[in-house]
Amino acid sequence: MHLILTGATGLVGSGVLDAMIKMKDVTKISILSRRPVPMADDAKDPRINVIIHKDFTKYDSAVLDQLKGARGCVWALGISQTQVSKEDYVKITKDYALAATQAFQELAHENEPFNFVYVSGGGATTEPSRFSALYSRVKGETEIALAALRKQNPAMHTSSVRPAAVDGTAHEATKKYIPTAPLAYRFVIPLLLTPIRVGLPSMHAPTLELGRFLTEMAMGKYPITSPSQDISMIGEFPILENPAWRRLSGMYRK
């Protein structure tokens, strides 16, 4: 199966790329990236095609021709709201994803739906209050827009996964490719992740297992048609909280 990946140089995206490389059922990996992807270069895998794409608001025929035959996408492109202006955060988090789904509609067919998996985040909300953080509102707005697209075009199987405490510390294959965090974060993150991993595992999102699950979602292996305690639905558009993907992947612990 031909899959598309964005955000391949980030924490979640590198975990997804590792999973795609390891899966024999993935026959082609098209990576959309603004710059070269060292992990892809080092893999020397003939299935990988890195497409240098400078403007994620538009997709010309030269790009779309390279994506023909793709059956799914993991949209792991993102950035912290603390690193950019509000306007740029909205553009990167929301506008880029929606532009992609509009363009990718030509890859979807009635007898072969296209699975678009949006990597959202724990704390995202489709019902914000005036106290909701920027990232919560914007990711929620993106989910609402993706749900509307799925209603408009049932062949576009959009979905959203909300990882909580993303942790790449045990993922040996990606360690040297993960961007270096700011100095303060390097001390704080281990202090936060350890108690979550031990005391609140349902909120823990190790990238090894998360990457595999997101890849399988893009392959259509988890058709979700109804809500549950950890899955909400907007029409036919599912939103999976962190416990949901852990449960479906077989690693759920209460």
Salt bridges, closest charged atoms under 4 A:
ASP18 OD2 - LYS22 NZ 2.95
ASP18 OD2 - HIS171 NE2 2.70
ASP45 OD2 - ARG47 NH2 2.68
ASP55 OD2 - LYS58 NZ 3.98
ASP65 OD1 - LYS68 NZ 3.52
GLU112 OE1 - ARG71 NH1 3.89
GLU141 OE1 - LYS94 NZ 3.36
GLU143 OE1 - ARG162 NH2 2.58
ASP167 OD2 - ARG197 NH1 2.84
ASP167 OD2 - HIS204 NE2 2.86
GLU172 OE2 - LYS175 NZ 3.03
ASP230 OD1 - ARG247 NH2 2.64
GLU241 OE2 - ARG162 NH1 2.64
